[in-house]
Amino acid sequence: MRGFAAKWLTARNESNSALLSLFASYWAYQWRSLISGPPRQSLRMRVIIAGAGEVGRGVAAALRQEKRSVALIDPNPTAINESQSLDCLLVTGSALSRESLLRAGISDAEIMVLATNDDEANLLGCAFAKKVYSEQIGDRTASGLTTIAKIRDPTLLDPSRGAGPLESWSKADHVVCSSDEIVEQLAAGLLAPSIDEILPLGDTSWIAVSEVMAGSPLIGTKTGYVGEIFVGIPSIYALMNEGEKGILSTGSEIIQEGQILVFVSRSTDQFHQITRAVGRKDEDFPDNAQVAVFGASQFGSKLAIHYLSKGSNVVVIEPDLDAANELVGSPVGNSKRLDVIHGDPQDEELLQELGIDHHDIAVAALDDDNLNIAISMRAKDKGVPRTGLLLKDRALVEAVHRIGLTRPVSRRLVTVTSILKSIHMNVPGTYQVIPPIPAIISISAEVNHDHSFAGKSVKDSEGALRARIVLVERRDETGSTALLKPHTLDTIEVGDRIYLFLARDDLKKVEKALEN
């Protein structure tokens, strides 16, 4: 009897397990259908990202906040496990595997992002994804799939030294190599190191984010009237109170100590006005700065070129002899204002011999995050007024801010932003996240005849877009362009390029209003 009961219970459990499995399969199917929607009819279809490293996860997290369906592919189980919290479809496999692409839902994909650490694999992956997609959809040109390849080596883009332009022969619709943007952002930040965050908005304009200090003359003033205190100060377009979500400014908010303010500057010349307004102080930037760059990497070399073009004297310290010789043998190596030294960046005697304490700027651009932090701390301790460093790990940026190093820039965060810009190319223009206030983003778009707000006032246009217009780029009769403040304009005209601040939650609606 006991044996019969045991067998009956076993059979019942197996039956229940089968039913549970059946129900699980059914609801999984329903969930996939809900996410993907009817084939080729959804406005927001799936994005597949190959590479679940920090860049891939960063792109996936941003897209999930936009309520997009995302699939992540990576052969490394650890990377897949670290992506569990993203609420994405996770596939352990290769981007060059047909099975992996099918499991990721390539037939329902709108965009394929190749973000692995292998440049060649990323380019090849674009062609392979389009081939598999075309087989599944029956479209030989794979016109419904946009491919984006992340490239780490900028020499690949060079028409003479590399294979550029890569888009002309590869199957990559967009190639993202953010090395120039990384250097540009770091150099701009070093102009005003006391400003918490300086980000490119587009053209010559910048986003400056800073906390209001106790001595700020802005305290007690409405955000819309800051120009009455400092003539020519950039306008405030977003803010965040401690412990609250960031909001777009209406101009009526009262500025308080501890608030985070977001300014829009038409050029780097306005940085010192922002610094003074929030109650901070930076030394004047010298005309012929003495610059020390630690590392002759691609970033270190680009930083050397940047500062040489500004009339600075630059010394590059590189621990690898081959890398040092390569910089010396490059075209920039002929500059009389450049010294390249092969040596240990942490060698105390070498630093004393260089007179590091008499330099105006010190930038750590090596491939080791911890070494870059150590070098920057030492340079700051020796009295260098402006120290900067490049970091791969985005999480370290906040830690570096807390210990007082002036200007850390995350290479991976800039790359994530560059990829997001390519993803949002259905509205061609800029795209910028604002890390201190993640609820606010910035985009730009050109106004055409199809836009309902063309010919309307700035206020009416903002109402139609559910966004703040922060700058307008307008071309005159001679063909030259100028960046104009919105309050100086009567109407938004066809041909204008408008720069917008908007809530991240409204991105889908704003993009729809801006689509051609």
TORGU-201012 format. One record per residue (C-alpha): residue number from 1; residue in one letter; y, z, x. Coordinates in Angstrom, 1 decimal. Example, Ala and Ser with C-alpha at 12.3 -4.5 7.8 and 13.67 -1.06 7.14 Angstrom:
! residues 2
{atom 1 "A" {-4.5 7.8 12.3}}
{atom 2 "S" {-1.1 7.1 13.7}}
END
This chain:
! residues 516
{atom 1 "M" {0.0 0.0 0.0}}
{atom 2 "R" {2.4 0.9 2.8}}
{atom 3 "G" {1.6 -2.4 4.5}}
{atom 4 "F" {2.3 -4.4 1.3}}
{atom 5 "A" {5.6 -2.5 0.8}}
{atom 6 "A" {6.6 -3.2 4.4}}
{atom 7 "K" {5.8 -6.9 4.0}}
{atom 8 "W" {7.7 -7.0 0.7}}
{atom 9 "L" {10.8 -5.3 2.3}}
{atom 10 "T" {10.6 -7.7 5.2}}
{atom 11 "A" {10.4 -10.7 3.0}}
{atom 12 "R" {13.3 -9.4 0.9}}
{atom 13 "N" {15.4 -8.7 4.0}}
{atom 14 "E" {14.7 -12.2 5.3}}
{atom 15 "S" {15.6 -13.6 1.9}}
{atom 16 "N" {18.9 -11.7 1.9}}
{atom 17 "S" {19.6 -12.8 5.4}}
{atom 18 "A" {19.0 -16.4 4.4}}
{atom 19 "L" {21.4 -16.0 1.4}}
{atom 20 "L" {24.0 -14.4 3.6}}
{atom 21 "S" {23.7 -17.2 6.1}}
{atom 22 "L" {24.0 -19.7 3.2}}
{atom 23 "F" {27.1 -18.0 1.9}}
{atom 24 "A" {28.6 -17.8 5.4}}
{atom 25 "S" {28.1 -21.5 6.0}}
{atom 26 "Y" {29.6 -22.3 2.6}}
{atom 27 "W" {32.7 -20.2 3.1}}
{atom 28 "A" {33.1 -21.5 6.7}}
{atom 29 "Y" {33.0 -25.1 5.3}}
{atom 30 "Q" {35.6 -24.1 2.7}}
{atom 31 "W" {37.8 -22.5 5.4}}
{atom 32 "R" {37.7 -25.5 7.6}}
{atom 33 "S" {38.6 -27.7 4.7}}
{atom 34 "L" {41.5 -25.5 3.8}}
{atom 35 "I" {42.8 -25.6 7.4}}
{atom 36 "S" {42.3 -29.3 8.0}}
{atom 37 "G" {43.1 -30.5 4.6}}
{atom 38 "P" {42.3 -34.0 3.4}}
{atom 39 "P" {41.7 -36.5 6.3}}
{atom 40 "R" {44.9 -38.0 7.6}}
{atom 41 "Q" {47.0 -36.8 4.7}}
{atom 42 "S" {48.3 -33.4 5.9}}
{atom 43 "L" {51.7 -33.1 7.4}}
{atom 44 "R" {50.5 -30.4 9.8}}
{atom 45 "M" {47.1 -31.4 11.2}}
{atom 46 "R" {45.1 -29.8 13.9}}
{atom 47 "V" {46.2 -29.5 17.5}}
{atom 48 "I" {43.4 -29.3 20.2}}
{atom 49 "I" {44.2 -27.7 23.5}}
{atom 50 "A" {42.0 -28.1 26.5}}
{atom 51 "G" {42.4 -25.2 28.8}}
{atom 52 "A" {42.5 -21.6 27.6}}
{atom 53 "G" {44.4 -20.3 30.5}}
{atom 54 "E" {47.8 -18.6 30.2}}
{atom 55 "V" {49.5 -21.9 29.5}}
{atom 56 "G" {47.0 -23.1 26.9}}
{atom 57 "R" {47.0 -19.7 25.2}}
{atom 58 "G" {50.8 -19.6 25.2}}
{atom 59 "V" {51.0 -23.0 23.5}}
{atom 60 "A" {48.3 -21.9 21.0}}
{atom 61 "A" {50.1 -18.7 20.1}}
{atom 62 "A" {53.4 -20.5 19.5}}
{atom 63 "L" {51.7 -23.1 17.3}}
{atom 64 "R" {49.8 -20.4 15.3}}
{atom 65 "Q" {53.2 -18.8 14.6}}
{atom 66 "E" {54.2 -22.2 13.1}}
{atom 67 "K" {51.0 -21.9 10.9}}
{atom 68 "R" {49.4 -24.9 12.6}}
{atom 69 "S" {45.6 -25.3 12.9}}
{atom 70 "V" {44.7 -25.0 16.5}}
{atom 71 "A" {41.4 -25.4 18.5}}
{atom 72 "L" {41.0 -24.2 22.1}}
{atom 73 "I" {38.4 -25.7 24.4}}
{atom 74 "D" {37.5 -24.1 27.8}}
{atom 75 "P" {34.2 -24.1 29.8}}
{atom 76 "N" {34.9 -20.5 30.9}}
{atom 77 "P" {33.5 -17.9 28.5}}
{atom 78 "T" {35.9 -15.3 29.8}}
{atom 79 "A" {38.9 -17.5 28.9}}
{atom 80 "I" {37.4 -18.0 25.5}}
{atom 81 "N" {36.9 -14.3 25.0}}
{atom 82 "E" {40.6 -13.6 26.0}}
{atom 83 "S" {41.7 -16.0 23.3}}
{atom 84 "Q" {39.9 -14.2 20.4}}
{atom 85 "S" {43.1 -12.6 19.1}}
{atom 86 "L" {44.8 -16.0 18.6}}
{atom 87 "D" {43.0 -16.8 15.3}}
{atom 88 "C" {42.1 -20.3 16.6}}
{atom 89 "L" {38.9 -22.3 16.6}}
{atom 90 "L" {37.3 -21.5 20.0}}
{atom 91 "V" {35.0 -24.0 21.7}}
{atom 92 "T" {33.2 -23.2 24.9}}
{atom 93 "G" {32.8 -26.6 26.5}}
{atom 94 "S" {34.6 -29.4 28.4}}
{atom 95 "A" {37.4 -31.6 27.3}}
{atom 96 "L" {35.3 -34.5 28.8}}
{atom 97 "S" {32.4 -33.6 26.5}}
{atom 98 "R" {32.0 -35.7 23.3}}
{atom 99 "E" {30.2 -32.8 21.7}}
{atom 100 "S" {33.0 -30.3 22.5}}
{atom 101 "L" {35.7 -32.6 21.0}}
{atom 102 "L" {33.6 -33.1 17.8}}
{atom 103 "R" {33.2 -29.4 17.5}}
{atom 104 "A" {36.9 -28.9 17.9}}
{atom 105 "G" {37.6 -31.4 15.1}}
{atom 106 "I" {38.9 -34.4 17.0}}
{atom 107 "S" {38.7 -36.5 13.8}}
{atom 108 "D" {41.3 -34.3 12.1}}
{atom 109 "A" {43.5 -33.9 15.2}}
{atom 110 "E" {47.1 -34.9 15.3}}
{atom 111 "I" {47.8 -33.8 18.9}}
{atom 112 "M" {45.6 -33.3 22.0}}
{atom 113 "V" {47.0 -31.2 24.8}}
{atom 114 "L" {45.3 -31.3 28.2}}
{atom 115 "A" {46.4 -28.1 29.9}}
{atom 116 "T" {43.7 -27.4 32.5}}
{atom 117 "N" {44.4 -26.7 36.2}}
{atom 118 "D" {43.1 -30.2 37.2}}
{atom 119 "D" {45.8 -32.9 37.0}}
{atom 120 "E" {43.3 -35.8 37.3}}
{atom 121 "A" {41.0 -34.3 34.6}}
{atom 122 "N" {44.0 -33.9 32.3}}
{atom 123 "L" {44.9 -37.6 32.6}}
{atom 124 "L" {41.3 -38.7 32.2}}
{atom 125 "G" {40.9 -36.3 29.3}}
{atom 126 "C" {43.7 -38.1 27.4}}
{atom 127 "A" {41.9 -41.4 27.6}}
{atom 128 "F" {38.5 -39.8 26.7}}
{atom 129 "A" {40.1 -38.0 23.7}}
{atom 130 "K" {41.5 -41.2 22.3}}
{atom 131 "K" {38.2 -43.0 22.8}}
{atom 132 "V" {36.3 -40.4 20.8}}
{atom 133 "Y" {39.0 -40.2 18.2}}
{atom 134 "S" {39.0 -44.0 17.7}}
{atom 135 "E" {35.3 -44.0 17.3}}
{atom 136 "Q" {35.5 -41.3 14.6}}
{atom 137 "I" {38.4 -42.7 12.7}}
{atom 138 "G" {37.7 -46.4 13.2}}
{atom 139 "D" {41.1 -47.0 14.7}}
{atom 140 "R" {40.8 -49.0 18.0}}
{atom 141 "T" {44.3 -48.1 19.1}}
{atom 142 "A" {44.0 -44.4 18.3}}
{atom 143 "S" {47.5 -44.5 17.0}}
{atom 144 "G" {47.1 -41.3 14.9}}
{atom 145 "L" {46.5 -39.1 18.0}}
{atom 146 "T" {49.2 -38.1 20.4}}
{atom 147 "T" {48.0 -37.0 23.8}}
{atom 148 "I" {49.9 -34.7 26.2}}
{atom 149 "A" {48.9 -34.1 29.8}}
{atom 150 "K" {50.1 -31.2 31.9}}
{atom 151 "I" {50.7 -32.1 35.6}}
{atom 152 "R" {51.2 -29.6 38.3}}
{atom 153 "D" {51.8 -32.0 41.3}}
{atom 154 "P" {55.2 -33.8 40.9}}
{atom 155 "T" {54.2 -36.4 43.6}}
{atom 156 "L" {51.9 -38.0 41.0}}
{atom 157 "L" {55.0 -39.0 39.1}}
{atom 158 "D" {56.7 -40.7 42.0}}
{atom 159 "P" {56.5 -44.5 41.7}}
{atom 160 "S" {56.2 -45.0 45.5}}
{atom 161 "R" {54.2 -41.9 46.7}}
{atom 162 "G" {52.2 -41.3 43.5}}
{atom 163 "A" {51.2 -43.3 40.4}}
{atom 164 "G" {54.2 -43.0 38.2}}
{atom 165 "P" {55.2 -43.7 35.5}}
{atom 166 "L" {51.9 -42.3 34.3}}
{atom 167 "E" {52.5 -43.1 30.7}}
{atom 168 "S" {52.5 -46.8 31.4}}
{atom 169 "W" {48.9 -47.0 32.5}}
{atom 170 "S" {47.2 -43.7 31.4}}
{atom 171 "K" {46.4 -42.8 27.8}}
{atom 172 "A" {48.9 -39.9 28.0}}
{atom 173 "D" {51.7 -40.3 25.5}}
{atom 174 "H" {53.6 -37.5 27.2}}
{atom 175 "V" {53.3 -36.2 30.7}}
{atom 176 "V" {54.6 -32.7 31.3}}
{atom 177 "C" {55.6 -31.7 34.8}}
{atom 178 "S" {58.1 -28.8 34.6}}
{atom 179 "S" {58.8 -28.3 38.3}}
{atom 180 "D" {62.4 -29.5 38.0}}
{atom 181 "E" {63.1 -27.4 34.9}}
{atom 182 "I" {61.7 -24.3 36.7}}
{atom 183 "V" {64.0 -24.8 39.7}}
{atom 184 "E" {67.0 -25.6 37.5}}
{atom 185 "Q" {66.5 -22.4 35.4}}
{atom 186 "L" {66.1 -20.2 38.4}}
{atom 187 "A" {69.2 -21.6 40.1}}
{atom 188 "A" {71.3 -21.2 37.0}}
{atom 189 "G" {70.1 -17.6 36.5}}
{atom 190 "L" {71.2 -16.7 40.1}}
{atom 191 "L" {74.8 -17.7 39.2}}
{atom 192 "A" {75.0 -14.6 36.9}}
{atom 193 "P" {72.1 -12.3 37.8}}
{atom 194 "S" {73.3 -9.5 35.5}}
{atom 195 "I" {72.8 -11.6 32.4}}
{atom 196 "D" {69.3 -10.8 31.1}}
{atom 197 "E" {68.2 -14.4 30.4}}
{atom 198 "I" {69.7 -17.8 31.0}}
{atom 199 "L" {67.9 -20.7 29.4}}
{atom 200 "P" {68.7 -24.5 29.2}}
{atom 201 "L" {69.9 -25.6 25.8}}
{atom 202 "G" {70.4 -29.3 26.7}}
{atom 203 "D" {72.6 -31.5 28.8}}
{atom 204 "T" {75.0 -29.2 30.6}}
{atom 205 "S" {74.8 -26.4 28.0}}
{atom 206 "W" {73.0 -23.0 28.3}}
{atom 207 "I" {71.7 -20.1 26.3}}
{atom 208 "A" {72.8 -16.7 27.7}}
{atom 209 "V" {71.1 -13.5 26.4}}
{atom 210 "S" {72.5 -10.1 27.4}}
{atom 211 "E" {72.5 -6.5 26.2}}
{atom 212 "V" {75.8 -4.9 25.3}}
{atom 213 "M" {76.6 -2.1 27.7}}
{atom 214 "A" {78.6 1.0 27.0}}
{atom 215 "G" {81.8 -0.3 28.7}}
{atom 216 "S" {81.8 -3.6 26.8}}
{atom 217 "P" {85.2 -4.4 25.2}}
{atom 218 "L" {83.3 -6.3 22.4}}
{atom 219 "I" {82.0 -3.1 20.8}}
{atom 220 "G" {83.4 -2.6 17.3}}
{atom 221 "T" {84.4 -6.3 17.0}}
{atom 222 "K" {82.9 -8.8 14.6}}
{atom 223 "T" {80.7 -11.4 16.2}}
{atom 224 "G" {82.9 -14.2 14.9}}
{atom 225 "Y" {86.0 -12.9 16.5}}
{atom 226 "V" {85.0 -12.4 20.1}}
{atom 227 "G" {87.3 -15.2 21.2}}
{atom 228 "E" {90.3 -13.0 20.3}}
{atom 229 "I" {89.4 -10.6 23.1}}
{atom 230 "F" {88.4 -13.1 25.8}}
{atom 231 "V" {90.0 -16.5 25.6}}
{atom 232 "G" {87.4 -19.3 26.1}}
{atom 233 "I" {84.4 -17.0 25.8}}
{atom 234 "P" {81.3 -18.7 24.4}}
{atom 235 "S" {80.4 -18.1 20.7}}
{atom 236 "I" {77.7 -15.7 19.6}}
{atom 237 "Y" {75.0 -17.3 17.4}}
{atom 238 "A" {72.2 -14.8 17.3}}
{atom 239 "L" {71.7 -11.1 17.9}}
{atom 240 "M" {69.1 -8.4 17.7}}
{atom 241 "N" {69.4 -4.6 17.1}}
{atom 242 "E" {66.9 -2.3 18.9}}
{atom 243 "G" {63.7 -2.1 17.0}}
{atom 244 "E" {64.6 -4.9 14.6}}
{atom 245 "K" {63.9 -8.6 14.3}}
{atom 246 "G" {66.4 -11.1 15.7}}
{atom 247 "I" {68.7 -12.8 13.2}}
{atom 248 "L" {71.2 -15.7 13.2}}
{atom 249 "S" {74.7 -14.5 13.4}}
{atom 250 "T" {77.0 -15.1 10.4}}
{atom 251 "G" {80.1 -13.9 12.3}}
{atom 252 "S" {80.5 -10.8 10.2}}
{atom 253 "E" {78.2 -8.4 12.2}}
{atom 254 "I" {79.8 -5.5 14.1}}
{atom 255 "I" {78.9 -5.5 17.8}}
{atom 256 "Q" {77.4 -2.3 19.0}}
{atom 257 "E" {76.2 -0.8 22.2}}
{atom 258 "G" {72.6 -1.8 23.0}}
{atom 259 "Q" {72.5 -4.9 20.9}}
{atom 260 "I" {71.1 -8.1 22.3}}
{atom 261 "L" {73.6 -11.0 22.0}}
{atom 262 "V" {72.8 -14.7 22.3}}
{atom 263 "F" {75.7 -16.8 23.6}}
{atom 264 "V" {75.9 -20.6 23.8}}
{atom 265 "S" {77.8 -21.8 26.9}}
{atom 266 "R" {78.8 -25.4 27.4}}
{atom 267 "S" {78.6 -25.0 31.2}}
{atom 268 "T" {77.7 -22.5 33.9}}
{atom 269 "D" {81.4 -21.9 34.5}}
{atom 270 "Q" {81.4 -19.6 31.5}}
{atom 271 "F" {78.8 -17.2 32.7}}
{atom 272 "H" {81.3 -14.9 34.4}}
{atom 273 "Q" {83.1 -14.5 31.1}}
{atom 274 "I" {79.9 -13.5 29.3}}
{atom 275 "T" {79.2 -11.0 32.1}}
{atom 276 "R" {82.6 -9.3 31.7}}
{atom 277 "A" {82.4 -9.3 27.9}}
{atom 278 "V" {79.2 -7.4 27.7}}
{atom 279 "G" {80.4 -4.8 30.2}}
{atom 280 "R" {78.6 -6.0 33.3}}
{atom 281 "K" {79.8 -7.3 36.7}}
{atom 282 "D" {78.6 -9.9 39.2}}
{atom 283 "E" {80.0 -10.7 42.6}}
{atom 284 "D" {81.8 -14.1 42.8}}
{atom 285 "F" {79.4 -16.8 43.8}}
{atom 286 "P" {80.4 -18.0 47.4}}
{atom 287 "D" {81.4 -21.6 48.0}}
{atom 288 "N" {79.1 -22.0 51.0}}
{atom 289 "A" {76.3 -19.7 50.3}}
{atom 290 "Q" {73.7 -18.6 52.8}}
{atom 291 "V" {70.4 -19.0 51.2}}
{atom 292 "A" {66.9 -17.9 52.3}}
{atom 293 "V" {63.9 -19.5 50.6}}
{atom 294 "F" {60.5 -18.0 51.2}}
{atom 295 "G" {57.9 -20.7 50.8}}
{atom 296 "A" {58.0 -24.4 51.4}}
{atom 297 "S" {55.9 -25.1 48.3}}
{atom 298 "Q" {57.0 -27.8 45.9}}
{atom 299 "F" {59.3 -25.2 44.3}}
{atom 300 "G" {60.7 -23.9 47.6}}
{atom 301 "S" {61.4 -27.4 48.8}}
{atom 302 "K" {63.2 -28.3 45.5}}
{atom 303 "L" {65.2 -25.1 45.7}}
{atom 304 "A" {66.2 -26.0 49.3}}
{atom 305 "I" {67.3 -29.5 48.1}}
{atom 306 "H" {69.3 -28.0 45.2}}
{atom 307 "Y" {71.3 -25.6 47.4}}
{atom 308 "L" {71.8 -28.1 50.1}}
{atom 309 "S" {73.4 -30.4 47.5}}
{atom 310 "K" {75.8 -27.6 46.6}}
{atom 311 "G" {77.0 -27.3 50.3}}
{atom 312 "S" {74.9 -24.2 51.1}}
{atom 313 "N" {73.2 -23.4 54.4}}
{atom 314 "V" {69.5 -22.9 53.8}}
{atom 315 "V" {66.7 -21.4 55.8}}
{atom 316 "V" {63.1 -21.8 54.6}}
{atom 317 "I" {60.4 -19.4 55.9}}
{atom 318 "E" {56.9 -20.7 55.4}}
{atom 319 "P" {53.7 -18.9 56.6}}
{atom 320 "D" {51.6 -22.1 56.6}}
{atom 321 "L" {52.3 -24.4 59.6}}
{atom 322 "D" {51.2 -27.6 57.8}}
{atom 323 "A" {53.5 -26.9 54.9}}
{atom 324 "A" {56.4 -26.1 57.2}}
{atom 325 "N" {55.9 -29.3 59.2}}
{atom 326 "E" {55.7 -31.4 56.0}}
{atom 327 "L" {59.1 -30.1 54.9}}
{atom 328 "V" {60.6 -30.8 58.3}}
{atom 329 "G" {59.2 -34.4 58.2}}
{atom 330 "S" {60.6 -35.0 54.7}}
{atom 331 "P" {63.9 -36.8 54.1}}
{atom 332 "V" {65.7 -33.4 53.5}}
{atom 333 "G" {64.4 -32.2 56.8}}
{atom 334 "N" {67.1 -34.1 58.6}}
{atom 335 "S" {69.9 -32.0 57.1}}
{atom 336 "K" {71.9 -30.0 59.7}}
{atom 337 "R" {72.3 -27.2 57.2}}
{atom 338 "L" {68.5 -26.7 56.9}}
{atom 339 "D" {66.4 -24.5 59.1}}
{atom 340 "V" {62.6 -24.4 58.6}}
{atom 341 "I" {60.8 -21.5 60.3}}
{atom 342 "H" {57.0 -21.0 60.5}}
{atom 343 "G" {56.4 -17.3 60.2}}
{atom 344 "D" {55.4 -14.3 58.1}}
{atom 345 "P" {57.9 -13.7 55.3}}
{atom 346 "Q" {57.2 -10.0 55.6}}
{atom 347 "D" {57.7 -9.8 59.4}}
{atom 348 "E" {60.5 -7.2 59.8}}
{atom 349 "E" {61.5 -8.5 63.2}}
{atom 350 "L" {61.8 -12.0 61.9}}
{atom 351 "L" {63.9 -10.9 59.0}}
{atom 352 "Q" {66.2 -9.0 61.3}}
{atom 353 "E" {66.5 -12.0 63.6}}
{atom 354 "L" {67.4 -14.2 60.6}}
{atom 355 "G" {70.0 -11.6 59.5}}
{atom 356 "I" {68.6 -11.5 56.0}}
{atom 357 "D" {71.1 -8.8 55.1}}
{atom 358 "H" {74.0 -11.3 55.5}}
{atom 359 "H" {72.5 -13.8 53.1}}
{atom 360 "D" {74.0 -14.4 49.7}}
{atom 361 "I" {70.7 -15.5 48.0}}
{atom 362 "A" {67.0 -14.9 48.7}}
{atom 363 "V" {64.4 -16.6 46.6}}
{atom 364 "A" {60.6 -16.0 46.9}}
{atom 365 "A" {58.7 -19.2 45.9}}
{atom 366 "L" {55.3 -18.7 47.4}}
{atom 367 "D" {52.1 -19.1 45.3}}
{atom 368 "D" {51.2 -15.4 45.4}}
{atom 369 "D" {53.0 -13.4 42.6}}
{atom 370 "N" {52.5 -10.0 44.3}}
{atom 371 "L" {53.8 -11.3 47.6}}
{atom 372 "N" {56.9 -12.8 45.8}}
{atom 373 "I" {57.6 -9.4 44.2}}
{atom 374 "A" {57.3 -7.6 47.5}}
{atom 375 "I" {59.6 -10.1 49.3}}
{atom 376 "S" {62.2 -9.9 46.6}}
{atom 377 "M" {62.2 -6.1 46.6}}
{atom 378 "R" {62.6 -6.1 50.4}}
{atom 379 "A" {65.5 -8.6 50.3}}
{atom 380 "K" {67.2 -6.5 47.6}}
{atom 381 "D" {66.7 -3.3 49.5}}
{atom 382 "K" {68.4 -5.0 52.5}}
{atom 383 "G" {71.5 -5.7 50.5}}
{atom 384 "V" {71.1 -9.4 49.4}}
{atom 385 "P" {73.2 -9.5 46.2}}
{atom 386 "R" {71.2 -12.2 44.5}}
{atom 387 "T" {67.4 -12.2 44.6}}
{atom 388 "G" {65.1 -14.5 42.6}}
{atom 389 "L" {61.4 -15.1 42.4}}
{atom 390 "L" {59.0 -17.4 40.8}}
{atom 391 "L" {56.0 -15.9 39.0}}
{atom 392 "K" {52.9 -17.5 37.5}}
{atom 393 "D" {52.0 -14.5 35.3}}
{atom 394 "R" {54.3 -14.3 32.3}}
{atom 395 "A" {53.5 -10.6 31.8}}
{atom 396 "L" {54.9 -9.7 35.2}}
{atom 397 "V" {58.4 -11.0 34.3}}
{atom 398 "E" {59.1 -8.1 32.0}}
{atom 399 "A" {57.8 -5.6 34.6}}
{atom 400 "V" {60.0 -7.2 37.3}}
{atom 401 "H" {63.0 -6.9 34.9}}
{atom 402 "R" {62.3 -3.2 34.6}}
{atom 403 "I" {62.2 -2.5 38.3}}
{atom 404 "G" {65.6 -4.1 38.7}}
{atom 405 "L" {64.8 -7.4 40.5}}
{atom 406 "T" {67.6 -9.8 39.4}}
{atom 407 "R" {66.0 -13.1 38.4}}
{atom 408 "P" {62.3 -13.7 37.8}}
{atom 409 "V" {61.3 -17.0 36.2}}
{atom 410 "S" {57.8 -17.6 34.8}}
{atom 411 "R" {56.5 -21.0 35.8}}
{atom 412 "R" {53.9 -20.9 33.1}}
{atom 413 "L" {56.4 -19.9 30.4}}
{atom 414 "V" {58.7 -22.8 31.3}}
{atom 415 "T" {55.6 -25.1 31.2}}
{atom 416 "V" {54.6 -23.8 27.7}}
{atom 417 "T" {58.1 -24.6 26.5}}
{atom 418 "S" {57.9 -28.1 28.0}}
{atom 419 "I" {54.6 -28.7 26.2}}
{atom 420 "L" {56.1 -27.5 22.9}}
{atom 421 "K" {59.0 -29.8 23.4}}
{atom 422 "S" {56.5 -32.7 23.6}}
{atom 423 "I" {54.6 -31.5 20.6}}
{atom 424 "H" {57.8 -31.5 18.5}}
{atom 425 "M" {58.8 -35.1 19.5}}
{atom 426 "N" {58.6 -36.2 15.9}}
{atom 427 "V" {62.2 -34.9 16.1}}
{atom 428 "P" {63.2 -36.2 19.6}}
{atom 429 "G" {65.3 -33.7 21.4}}
{atom 430 "T" {65.2 -30.4 23.2}}
{atom 431 "Y" {63.1 -27.4 22.2}}
{atom 432 "Q" {63.7 -23.9 23.6}}
{atom 433 "V" {62.1 -20.5 22.8}}
{atom 434 "I" {64.2 -17.4 23.5}}
{atom 435 "P" {61.8 -14.8 24.9}}
{atom 436 "P" {64.1 -11.7 24.3}}
{atom 437 "I" {64.4 -12.7 20.6}}
{atom 438 "P" {61.2 -14.6 19.7}}
{atom 439 "A" {62.1 -14.9 16.1}}
{atom 440 "I" {64.9 -17.5 17.1}}
{atom 441 "I" {64.3 -20.9 18.6}}
{atom 442 "S" {66.6 -23.8 19.5}}
{atom 443 "I" {66.1 -27.5 19.0}}
{atom 444 "S" {68.3 -30.6 19.0}}
{atom 445 "A" {68.3 -33.9 17.1}}
{atom 446 "E" {70.4 -37.0 16.7}}
{atom 447 "V" {72.0 -37.6 13.3}}
{atom 448 "N" {71.3 -41.0 11.6}}
{atom 449 "H" {72.1 -42.7 8.3}}
{atom 450 "D" {69.0 -41.3 6.6}}
{atom 451 "H" {70.0 -37.6 7.0}}
{atom 452 "S" {71.4 -36.2 3.8}}
{atom 453 "F" {74.0 -34.1 5.7}}
{atom 454 "A" {75.6 -37.0 7.6}}
{atom 455 "G" {79.3 -37.1 6.8}}
{atom 456 "K" {79.3 -33.5 5.5}}
{atom 457 "S" {81.1 -30.5 6.9}}
{atom 458 "V" {79.5 -28.3 9.4}}
{atom 459 "K" {79.1 -25.5 6.8}}
{atom 460 "D" {77.4 -27.8 4.3}}
{atom 461 "S" {75.2 -29.3 7.1}}
{atom 462 "E" {74.1 -25.8 8.1}}
{atom 463 "G" {73.3 -25.0 4.5}}
{atom 464 "A" {71.2 -28.2 4.1}}
{atom 465 "L" {69.3 -27.5 7.4}}
{atom 466 "R" {69.0 -23.7 7.0}}
{atom 467 "A" {70.1 -23.4 10.6}}
{atom 468 "R" {73.2 -22.8 12.7}}
{atom 469 "I" {74.8 -25.7 14.5}}
{atom 470 "V" {75.8 -24.3 17.9}}
{atom 471 "L" {77.1 -27.5 19.7}}
{atom 472 "V" {77.7 -31.1 18.9}}
{atom 473 "E" {77.4 -33.9 21.4}}
{atom 474 "R" {79.6 -36.8 20.4}}
{atom 475 "R" {80.2 -40.2 22.0}}
{atom 476 "D" {83.7 -41.7 21.8}}
{atom 477 "E" {84.9 -45.3 21.7}}
{atom 478 "T" {84.7 -45.7 25.5}}
{atom 479 "G" {81.0 -44.6 25.5}}
{atom 480 "S" {81.6 -41.2 27.2}}
{atom 481 "T" {80.1 -38.1 25.6}}
{atom 482 "A" {81.6 -34.6 25.1}}
{atom 483 "L" {80.1 -31.3 24.0}}
{atom 484 "L" {82.1 -29.9 21.1}}
{atom 485 "K" {82.2 -26.6 19.4}}
{atom 486 "P" {81.3 -26.9 15.7}}
{atom 487 "H" {84.4 -25.2 14.4}}
{atom 488 "T" {86.6 -27.9 15.9}}
{atom 489 "L" {85.0 -30.6 13.8}}
{atom 490 "D" {85.7 -31.6 10.2}}
{atom 491 "T" {82.3 -33.4 9.6}}
{atom 492 "I" {79.0 -34.2 11.2}}
{atom 493 "E" {78.9 -37.9 11.9}}
{atom 494 "V" {76.1 -40.5 12.4}}
{atom 495 "G" {75.3 -40.7 16.1}}
{atom 496 "D" {76.1 -37.1 16.8}}
{atom 497 "R" {73.5 -35.0 18.6}}
{atom 498 "I" {73.4 -31.6 17.1}}
{atom 499 "Y" {72.1 -28.5 18.8}}
{atom 500 "L" {70.6 -25.9 16.4}}
{atom 501 "F" {69.6 -22.3 16.3}}
{atom 502 "L" {67.0 -21.5 13.6}}
{atom 503 "A" {64.5 -18.9 12.6}}
{atom 504 "R" {61.1 -19.7 13.9}}
{atom 505 "D" {59.7 -19.3 10.4}}
{atom 506 "D" {62.0 -22.2 9.2}}
{atom 507 "L" {61.0 -24.6 11.9}}
{atom 508 "K" {58.7 -26.7 9.6}}
{atom 509 "K" {61.4 -27.1 7.0}}
{atom 510 "V" {64.1 -27.9 9.5}}
{atom 511 "E" {62.0 -30.5 11.2}}
{atom 512 "K" {61.2 -32.1 7.9}}
{atom 513 "A" {64.9 -32.4 7.2}}
{atom 514 "L" {65.5 -33.9 10.6}}
{atom 515 "E" {62.7 -36.4 10.6}}
{atom 516 "N" {63.7 -40.1 10.6}}
END
